[in-house]
Amino acid sequence: MKDFSSFKSQEKGRENINFSGDPFETFSKLSQTYEGKSAEDIMKVIIAEAEKSRRAGTLSDKDIDNFAS
């Protein structure tokens, strides 16, 4: 993936996961939620979360650059 704009947002079927709890529990829920999904499906969820965070003002260009690195 070269850039975020090459993917479309897709929130349908996305499950809400609480990222503020126990890291093991969070990872376990994430792995169950996305088991069997393609890399493209997972990337769509990441893009949707990035767009949501950008709108909320909690994700900066620097954060995106760090993620891409």
Secondary structure, 3 states (H helix, E strand, C coil): CCCHHHCCCCCCCCCCCCCCCCHHHHHHHHHHHHCCCCHHHHHHHHHHHHHHHHHHCCCCHHHHHHHHC
